[in-house]
Amino acid sequence: MLYIVLFLMVVFAIASIQTNSLRHAVIYLCVFSLLCSFAYVLYQAPDVAMAEAVIGCTLSTVLYLVAIKKYRVFRVYYSGHVTLLEKQPEFNVLKNNLTTMMDNFLREHELELDLIDTKETFDEIHGNHDYDVIVEHDNKSITMFGSQSNYLYDGLVTYLIEHNAFDIDYEYILEEEGDELL
């Protein structure tokens, strides 16, 4: 029985390292911790088994999940400046299509879309807010701005080009020396 538990511990340790999904890794680590607790029971150390079960399985799993939830948000500022009333329905359709496509891309990468509608200009957003992408939508065009330091921006641009039926201009925000990376 002990050898089976030790073998399963190795399997779940490797699985937690090799998985591409952070949530799956947390589950594998939780199972690994429970197997460790069971191994301690088999080695006749119930006090250590209880500590491992409480700390390794429950407490650390909750902390991992909270950390994943907190830092897996992709913030997009959507600045809409449509002044022509006849363009308003088209604006709403394009905005909904764009946000749906961005949400689909981000779900594939286990990110949550945090869409912030604003009337602020690009310069105000760039200077005053933390963002991953800025989208400017006016009467004539849609322009998406992203930082060169944001590795997901290139993937998002590629995804939108491949799945897109409308024209969007894509630009990079160049970081000056001394600026923080976004």
C-alpha positions in Angstrom: 0.0 0.0 0.0 2.8 2.4 0.9 4.5 1.9 -2.5 1.2 2.7 -4.3 0.9 5.9 -2.4 4.5 6.9 -3.0 4.1 6.1 -6.8 0.9 8.3 -6.9 2.8 11.1 -5.1 5.4 11.1 -7.9 2.7 11.0 -10.6 0.7 13.9 -9.1 3.9 15.9 -8.5 4.9 15.5 -12.2 1.3 16.3 -13.3 1.2 19.5 -11.3 4.4 20.7 -13.0 3.5 19.6 -16.5 0.0 20.9 -16.7 -0.8 24.1 -18.7 -3.7 25.1 -16.5 -3.0 26.8 -13.2 -6.3 25.6 -11.7 -5.4 22.0 -12.6 -2.0 22.5 -11.0 -3.7 23.6 -7.8 -5.9 20.6 -7.8 -3.0 18.2 -8.4 -1.0 19.8 -5.6 -4.0 19.4 -3.3 -4.2 15.7 -4.2 -0.4 15.4 -3.7 -0.8 16.9 -0.2 -3.6 14.4 0.7 -1.3 11.6 -0.5 1.5 12.9 1.7 -0.9 13.0 4.6 -1.9 9.4 3.9 1.8 8.4 3.7 2.4 10.0 7.1 -0.4 7.9 8.5 1.1 4.8 7.0 4.5 5.8 8.6 2.6 6.1 11.9 2.9 9.9 12.3 -0.7 11.0 12.6 0.2 14.4 14.1 2.3 15.3 11.0 -0.5 13.9 8.8 -3.0 16.2 10.3 -0.7 19.2 9.9 -0.1 18.3 6.3 -3.8 17.9 5.6 -4.7 21.2 7.2 -1.8 23.3 5.9 -0.9 21.6 2.7 -4.3 20.9 1.4 -6.8 23.4 2.6 -4.9 26.6 3.5 -2.4 26.6 0.7 -5.1 25.7 -1.9 -7.3 28.6 -0.8 -4.3 30.9 -1.0 -3.3 29.7 -4.5 -6.9 30.2 -5.8 -7.1 33.7 -4.3 -3.8 34.6 -5.8 -4.8 33.2 -9.2 -8.1 35.1 -9.1 -6.5 38.4 -8.1 -3.7 38.4 -10.8 -5.6 36.9 -13.7 -7.4 40.1 -14.8 -6.8 41.7 -18.2 -7.8 45.4 -18.0 -9.1 47.1 -21.1 -10.0 50.7 -21.3 -12.6 51.3 -24.0 -12.8 55.0 -25.0 -15.8 55.6 -27.2 -16.2 59.0 -28.9 -19.0 58.5 -31.4 -20.8 61.8 -31.9 -23.0 61.0 -35.0 -26.3 59.6 -34.0 -26.6 57.5 -37.1 -23.3 55.8 -36.2 -24.5 54.8 -32.7 -26.1 51.4 -33.6 -23.0 50.4 -35.6 -20.8 51.5 -32.7 -22.7 49.3 -30.3 -22.5 46.3 -32.6 -18.8 46.7 -33.2 -18.1 47.2 -29.5 -20.1 44.1 -28.6 -18.3 42.0 -31.3 -14.9 43.2 -30.2 -15.5 42.6 -26.5 -16.9 39.1 -27.2 -13.8 38.2 -29.3 -11.4 39.6 -26.7 -13.3 37.7 -23.9 -13.0 34.5 -25.9 -9.3 35.0 -26.4 -8.7 35.8 -22.7 -10.7 32.7 -21.6 -8.4 30.5 -23.6 -5.6 32.0 -21.6 -7.5 31.8 -18.3 -7.8 35.5 -17.9 -10.8 37.6 -17.0 -11.7 40.6 -19.1 -12.1 43.8 -17.0 -13.7 46.2 -19.5 -13.8 49.8 -18.4 -15.9 52.2 -20.5 -14.6 55.7 -20.3 -14.8 59.1 -22.1 -11.2 59.9 -21.2 -8.7 60.4 -24.0 -5.8 58.1 -24.8 -3.3 60.5 -23.1 -5.4 60.7 -19.9 -5.7 56.9 -19.7 -2.0 56.3 -20.5 -0.9 58.9 -17.9 -3.3 58.1 -15.0 -4.4 54.4 -15.1 -3.0 50.9 -15.1 -4.1 49.1 -18.2 -3.2 46.2 -20.5 -4.9 47.6 -23.7 -6.6 50.9 -24.6 -9.2 50.9 -27.3 -10.2 54.2 -29.0 -13.4 54.1 -31.0 -14.6 57.2 -32.8 -16.8 58.0 -35.8 -14.2 56.8 -38.3 -12.1 54.0 -36.8 -11.2 51.7 -34.0 -7.6 51.8 -32.8 -6.2 49.4 -30.2 -3.1 50.4 -28.3 -0.9 47.9 -26.3 2.5 47.9 -24.8 5.4 46.0 -26.3 6.1 44.6 -22.8 2.7 42.9 -22.7 3.3 39.5 -24.2 -0.5 38.9 -24.6 -1.0 41.9 -26.8 0.6 40.3 -29.8 -1.5 37.1 -29.3 -4.7 39.2 -29.0 -3.9 41.1 -32.2 -3.2 37.9 -34.1 -6.4 36.4 -32.7 -8.5 39.4 -33.7 -7.0 39.5 -37.2 -7.7 35.8 -37.7 -11.3 36.0 -36.4 -12.2 39.5 -37.3 -14.7 40.8 -39.9 -14.1 44.5 -39.3 -11.0 46.8 -39.5 -9.1 47.7 -36.4 -5.8 49.6 -36.4 -3.2 48.2 -34.0 -0.5 50.3 -32.5 2.2 49.8 -29.9 2.8 52.1 -27.0 6.6 52.7 -26.9 8.0 52.8 -23.4 10.4 55.6 -22.6 13.5 54.8 -20.6 12.8 54.7 -16.9 9.1 54.0 -17.4 7.6 51.0 -15.6 6.6 48.1 -17.7 2.9 47.6 -17.8 
